[in-house]
Amino acid sequence: MSTSDRRRSSPDAAMQVVVHEDRPAQLVGARLAVASLLRQVPTADVLLWSPGAGADLAAWCAARPRVRLDASSLPARGWDVKPAVLLALLEQHEQALWVDSDVLVWGDLAARLAQVPPSALVVAGETPLGQALGGSHRTRAWGLEVGRPLPTTANTGVVRVHRGHRPLLEAWRDLLADERYRGAQSSPWQERPLHLLGDQEVLTALLGSAEFASLEVEVLRQGRDVAQCFGPAGWLPADRLACVRRGAPPVLVHAMGHRKPYAPGRPATSRSGRLRARYEGLHHRLGPYGALAAALAPAALAPVDDRLPWARGTRGWRAACLRELPLAVLDLSARRLRALLGAGRLTVDGAT
């Protein structure tokens, strides 16, 4: 899953970007994502797709000339809309870029994507702490012929597609509508087989299949191109230090996980739940997403006060990389111990 040095795309062409959000409680994140795009990629044309958007969001978009709002509904919801949304954009544009509503642009995204041939599919690298990364087991579990083993799992927080990728997007859309996948989504995520966990497992299965084995894929490097902040250790301590030594932060920051910094979770009813909520709150306050959100909050019209995780900004990107480092080291040690004990592992069908 690497790219060659063939024809590159132009960083000067207007980038067609879509951010989709159909959950009212998550719209603050969508506005922050758009605000980060406008700041770091000022020539981008951004489509904010928010079914049932209200007047406030419509006015916010109208005040930004390069932002367009689409309030129409789609048959799918949540993360399963990705192939349908991208197919819709490709009806009008040669290329399109999906950015999750919990992703912020930190660096020169246009320059990074310009390094990749337009014909290559771009996805993000999964956090190295993810489950059963890469391989062929997802492809086999779906009953597809294996065409290549993958070195990592395709994280779909960021996906760039070209019109030549429409057969892949159609196959992805169809599998997300498959009754096996739809049935699994009614179960808690920790009870689903790995290949049915979410949309990115399905895309990974397709990319490893014989039908799409010849499709060129560029993986944005976890830790260097994108900080996958799935808890403090999602962005590894070594990768944080490497960014500081290199003199540049990651291009993207992804606030992975079910509890988002900008969306209050359900009140905890147990002592362990309250401890977990406090731990996650500390991660949100110290992590790089919170530091970036603090700077973007005025442009995104996000409420900022002493009760919110991003109320306290930080000075400079190096501090944003390092201020959570002790917590990341502690979290990594705990996760490695859990992995040794086999705790929290999902069912893997067709593993190799």
C-alpha positions as CSV (number, residue, x, y, z in Angstrom):
1,M,0.0,0.0,0.0
2,S,2.6,2.5,-1.1
3,T,2.7,5.1,-3.9
4,S,5.2,5.5,-6.7
5,D,6.8,8.8,-7.9
6,R,4.5,9.0,-11.0
7,R,2.4,12.0,-11.9
8,R,1.5,14.2,-8.9
9,S,-1.6,16.2,-8.3
10,S,-1.5,20.0,-8.3
11,P,-1.6,21.7,-4.9
12,D,-3.1,24.8,-6.7
13,A,-6.3,23.1,-7.9
14,A,-9.3,23.7,-5.7
15,M,-9.7,20.8,-3.3
16,Q,-13.2,19.4,-3.1
17,V,-13.8,18.4,0.5
18,V,-16.9,17.0,2.3
19,V,-17.6,16.9,6.0
20,H,-20.8,15.0,6.9
21,E,-22.6,15.1,10.2
22,D,-26.2,14.0,10.9
23,R,-26.0,14.0,14.8
24,P,-27.0,17.3,16.3
25,A,-24.7,16.8,19.3
26,Q,-21.7,16.5,17.0
27,L,-22.2,19.6,14.9
28,V,-19.7,21.6,17.0
29,G,-17.1,19.1,15.8
30,A,-18.2,19.5,12.2
31,R,-17.8,23.3,12.4
32,L,-14.4,22.9,13.9
33,A,-13.4,20.5,11.1
34,V,-14.6,23.0,8.5
35,A,-12.9,25.9,10.3
36,S,-9.6,24.0,10.3
37,L,-9.9,23.4,6.6
38,L,-10.5,27.0,5.8
39,R,-7.5,28.0,7.9
40,Q,-5.0,25.5,6.5
41,V,-6.4,25.0,3.0
42,P,-7.9,28.4,2.1
43,T,-8.5,27.4,-1.5
44,A,-10.5,24.4,-0.6
45,D,-14.2,24.2,-1.6
46,V,-15.9,22.6,1.4
47,L,-19.3,20.9,1.4
48,L,-20.8,20.5,4.8
49,W,-23.5,17.8,4.5
50,S,-25.8,17.9,7.5
51,P,-29.3,16.4,7.0
52,G,-32.0,18.6,8.6
53,A,-29.6,21.5,9.3
54,G,-31.1,24.4,11.1
55,A,-31.1,28.1,10.4
56,D,-28.0,28.7,12.6
57,L,-25.8,26.3,10.7
58,A,-27.2,27.6,7.4
59,A,-26.2,31.2,8.4
60,W,-22.8,30.0,9.5
61,C,-22.1,28.4,6.2
62,A,-23.5,31.3,4.2
63,A,-21.0,33.7,5.9
64,R,-18.2,31.6,4.4
65,P,-17.9,31.9,0.7
66,R,-16.1,28.6,0.2
67,V,-18.5,26.6,2.3
68,R,-21.7,25.0,0.9
69,L,-24.4,23.4,3.0
70,D,-26.4,20.3,1.9
71,A,-29.3,19.5,4.3
72,S,-30.7,16.6,2.3
73,S,-31.0,13.1,3.8
74,L,-29.4,9.9,2.6
75,P,-30.6,6.3,3.1
76,A,-27.6,5.5,5.3
77,R,-26.6,7.3,8.4
78,G,-23.5,7.9,10.5
79,W,-20.2,6.7,9.1
80,D,-22.0,4.4,6.6
81,V,-22.8,7.3,4.3
82,K,-19.2,7.7,3.2
83,P,-19.3,5.9,-0.2
84,A,-22.7,7.4,-1.1
85,V,-21.5,10.9,-0.3
86,L,-18.2,10.5,-2.2
87,L,-20.1,9.0,-5.2
88,A,-22.3,12.1,-5.2
89,L,-19.3,14.4,-5.3
90,L,-17.7,12.5,-8.1
91,E,-20.6,13.2,-10.3
92,Q,-19.4,16.8,-10.5
93,H,-15.7,16.6,-9.7
94,E,-12.7,14.4,-10.7
95,Q,-11.5,14.1,-7.1
96,A,-13.1,14.4,-3.7
97,L,-11.8,14.3,-0.2
98,W,-13.8,13.0,2.8
99,V,-12.8,14.4,6.3
100,D,-14.5,13.0,9.4
101,S,-16.2,15.6,11.6
102,D,-13.8,14.7,14.5
103,V,-10.7,15.5,12.3
104,L,-8.8,18.8,12.4
105,V,-6.2,19.9,9.9
106,W,-3.0,20.9,11.6
107,G,-0.5,21.1,8.7
108,D,-0.2,21.6,5.0
109,L,-2.8,19.1,3.8
110,A,-2.7,20.3,0.2
111,A,1.0,19.8,-0.1
112,R,0.8,16.3,1.4
113,L,-1.9,15.2,-1.0
114,A,-0.1,16.7,-3.9
115,Q,2.7,14.2,-3.4
116,V,0.2,11.4,-4.3
117,P,-0.8,10.5,-7.9
118,P,-4.4,11.5,-8.6
119,S,-5.2,7.9,-9.5
120,A,-4.2,6.6,-6.0
121,L,-6.8,6.1,-3.3
122,V,-5.7,7.9,-0.1
123,V,-6.7,6.6,3.4
124,A,-5.3,7.2,6.8
125,G,-3.2,4.7,8.6
126,E,-4.9,3.1,11.6
127,T,-3.5,3.5,15.1
128,P,-0.9,0.8,15.8
129,L,-3.0,-0.1,18.9
130,G,-5.9,-1.2,16.7
131,Q,-7.0,-4.8,16.5
132,A,-5.6,-7.3,14.0
133,L,-4.1,-4.7,11.7
134,G,-4.0,-5.4,8.0
135,G,-3.6,-9.0,6.9
136,S,-6.3,-10.9,4.8
137,H,-8.7,-12.0,7.5
138,R,-11.3,-9.3,6.8
139,T,-11.3,-10.2,3.1
140,R,-11.7,-14.0,3.9
141,A,-14.4,-13.3,6.5
142,W,-16.5,-11.5,3.8
143,G,-16.1,-14.5,1.5
144,L,-14.0,-12.6,-1.0
145,E,-11.0,-13.9,-2.9
146,V,-7.8,-12.6,-1.4
147,G,-5.7,-10.6,-3.8
148,R,-3.1,-9.1,-1.4
149,P,-2.4,-9.0,2.3
150,L,-2.5,-5.5,3.7
151,P,0.1,-4.1,6.0
152,T,-2.4,-2.1,8.0
153,T,-6.1,-1.3,8.3
154,A,-7.5,1.5,6.2
155,N,-8.7,4.2,8.6
156,T,-11.5,6.1,6.9
157,G,-11.3,9.3,8.9
158,V,-9.8,10.7,5.7
159,V,-10.4,9.3,2.3
160,R,-9.5,10.8,-1.1
161,V,-11.0,9.3,-4.2
162,H,-10.9,9.8,-8.0
163,R,-13.6,9.0,-10.5
164,G,-11.7,5.8,-11.4
165,H,-12.5,4.6,-7.9
166,R,-16.3,4.5,-8.5
167,P,-16.4,0.6,-8.8
168,L,-14.7,0.4,-5.4
169,L,-17.1,2.9,-3.8
170,E,-20.1,1.1,-5.2
171,A,-18.9,-2.2,-3.8
172,W,-18.2,-0.5,-0.5
173,R,-21.7,1.0,-0.5
174,D,-23.3,-2.4,-1.3
175,L,-21.5,-4.2,1.5
176,L,-22.5,-1.6,4.0
177,A,-26.1,-2.3,3.0
178,D,-25.6,-6.1,3.3
179,E,-27.9,-7.7,5.8
180,R,-24.9,-9.3,7.6
181,Y,-23.3,-5.9,8.2
182,R,-26.6,-4.2,9.0
183,G,-27.5,-6.9,11.5
184,A,-24.2,-6.6,13.3
185,Q,-24.7,-2.9,13.7
186,S,-27.6,-3.5,16.1
187,S,-25.2,-5.1,18.6
188,P,-22.8,-3.2,20.9
189,W,-19.5,-2.6,19.0
190,Q,-17.5,-4.9,21.4
191,E,-19.8,-7.8,20.5
192,R,-19.4,-7.6,16.7
193,P,-17.0,-9.7,14.7
194,L,-14.0,-7.6,13.6
195,H,-14.9,-7.6,9.9
196,L,-18.3,-6.2,10.7
197,L,-17.2,-3.7,13.3
198,G,-17.6,-0.6,11.0
199,D,-17.2,0.9,7.6
200,Q,-13.4,0.9,7.6
201,E,-13.2,-2.9,8.2
202,V,-15.4,-3.4,5.1
203,L,-13.2,-1.1,2.9
204,T,-10.1,-2.9,4.1
205,A,-11.7,-6.2,3.1
206,L,-12.3,-4.9,-0.4
207,L,-8.8,-3.4,-0.8
208,G,-7.4,-6.8,0.0
209,S,-9.6,-8.6,-2.5
210,A,-8.6,-9.9,-5.9
211,E,-11.0,-7.5,-7.6
212,F,-9.2,-4.4,-6.3
213,A,-5.7,-5.7,-5.7
214,S,-4.3,-3.6,-8.5
215,L,-5.7,-0.4,-7.1
216,E,-2.9,1.9,-5.9
217,V,-3.4,3.0,-2.3
218,E,-1.5,5.7,-0.4
219,V,-1.7,5.4,3.4
220,L,-1.2,8.6,5.4
221,R,1.3,7.6,8.0
222,Q,0.0,7.2,11.5
223,G,2.0,9.3,13.9
224,R,3.6,11.4,11.2
225,D,0.9,12.4,8.8
226,V,-2.0,11.9,11.1
227,A,-2.2,11.6,14.9
228,Q,-4.9,9.0,15.6
229,C,-5.8,10.1,19.1
230,F,-7.7,6.9,20.2
231,G,-6.9,7.6,23.9
232,P,-3.6,9.1,25.0
233,A,-1.5,6.3,23.6
234,G,-3.3,6.2,20.2
235,W,-0.7,8.7,19.1
236,L,2.4,6.9,20.4
237,P,4.9,8.6,22.7
238,A,7.7,7.8,20.2
239,D,5.8,9.4,17.3
240,R,5.2,12.6,19.4
241,L,8.9,12.9,20.0
242,A,9.7,12.2,16.4
243,C,7.5,15.1,15.3
244,V,9.3,17.4,17.6
245,R,12.7,16.2,16.4
246,R,11.5,16.6,12.8
247,G,10.3,20.1,13.4
248,A,6.7,19.7,12.1
249,P,3.4,18.4,13.6
250,P,1.2,15.9,11.9
251,V,-0.9,17.2,9.1
252,L,-4.1,15.9,10.7
253,V,-5.4,15.2,14.2
254,H,-8.3,12.6,14.7
255,A,-10.2,12.6,17.9
256,M,-11.1,8.9,17.7
257,G,-13.4,7.1,20.2
258,H,-17.0,7.2,21.1
259,R,-16.7,10.1,23.6
260,K,-15.7,13.3,21.8
261,P,-14.1,16.4,23.4
262,Y,-16.9,18.6,22.2
263,A,-19.9,16.3,23.0
264,P,-20.8,15.5,26.6
265,G,-21.2,11.8,27.3
266,R,-23.9,10.2,29.2
267,P,-23.6,10.7,33.0
268,A,-21.7,7.9,34.6
269,T,-23.7,5.8,37.1
270,S,-20.9,3.7,38.6
271,R,-17.7,4.5,40.3
272,S,-15.6,2.9,37.5
273,G,-17.6,4.9,35.0
274,R,-16.9,8.1,36.8
275,L,-13.2,7.3,37.0
276,R,-13.2,6.5,33.2
277,A,-15.0,9.8,32.4
278,R,-12.4,11.8,34.4
279,Y,-9.6,10.0,32.7
280,E,-11.1,10.8,29.3
281,G,-11.6,14.4,30.3
282,L,-7.9,14.6,31.2
283,H,-7.0,13.2,27.8
284,H,-9.3,15.8,26.1
285,R,-7.7,18.6,28.0
286,L,-4.1,17.6,27.4
287,G,-4.4,16.1,23.9
288,P,-3.5,18.0,20.7
289,Y,-7.1,18.1,19.5
290,G,-8.1,20.3,22.5
291,A,-5.2,22.7,21.8
292,L,-6.2,23.1,18.1
293,A,-9.9,23.4,19.0
294,A,-9.1,26.3,21.4
295,A,-7.6,28.3,18.5
296,L,-10.4,27.4,16.1
297,A,-13.4,27.9,18.5
298,P,-14.1,31.6,17.7
299,A,-14.2,30.9,13.9
300,A,-16.4,27.8,14.5
301,L,-18.7,29.7,16.9
302,A,-17.9,26.9,19.4
303,P,-18.8,27.7,23.0
304,V,-15.7,28.1,25.2
305,D,-15.7,28.5,28.9
306,D,-13.9,27.0,31.9
307,R,-16.0,23.9,31.8
308,L,-15.1,22.7,28.3
309,P,-12.0,20.6,27.5
310,W,-10.5,23.1,25.0
311,A,-10.9,26.2,27.3
312,R,-7.2,26.2,28.0
313,G,-5.1,26.5,24.9
314,T,-1.4,25.9,24.6
315,R,1.5,27.9,23.2
316,G,2.9,26.4,20.1
317,W,2.6,23.1,18.4
318,R,5.5,21.5,20.3
319,A,3.7,22.0,23.6
320,A,0.6,20.5,22.0
321,C,2.7,17.4,21.0
322,L,4.3,17.0,24.4
323,R,2.0,18.1,27.2
324,E,0.1,14.8,27.2
325,L,3.3,12.7,26.9
326,P,3.4,11.3,30.5
327,L,-0.2,10.2,30.2
328,A,0.5,8.6,26.8
329,V,3.4,6.6,28.3
330,L,1.1,5.4,31.2
331,D,-1.7,4.6,28.8
332,L,0.6,2.6,26.5
333,S,1.9,0.5,29.3
334,A,-1.6,-0.3,30.5
335,R,-2.7,-1.2,26.9
336,R,0.3,-3.5,26.4
337,L,-0.5,-5.3,29.6
338,R,-4.1,-5.8,28.5
339,A,-3.0,-7.1,25.1
340,L,-0.7,-9.6,26.8
341,L,-3.7,-10.8,28.8
342,G,-5.9,-10.9,25.7
343,A,-8.4,-8.4,27.2
344,G,-10.7,-6.5,25.0
345,R,-10.0,-8.5,21.8
346,L,-12.7,-8.8,19.2
347,T,-13.7,-12.0,17.3
348,V,-11.5,-12.4,14.2
349,D,-13.0,-14.6,11.5
350,G,-10.7,-16.0,8.8
351,A,-7.5,-14.8,10.6
352,T,-4.2,-15.8,9.0
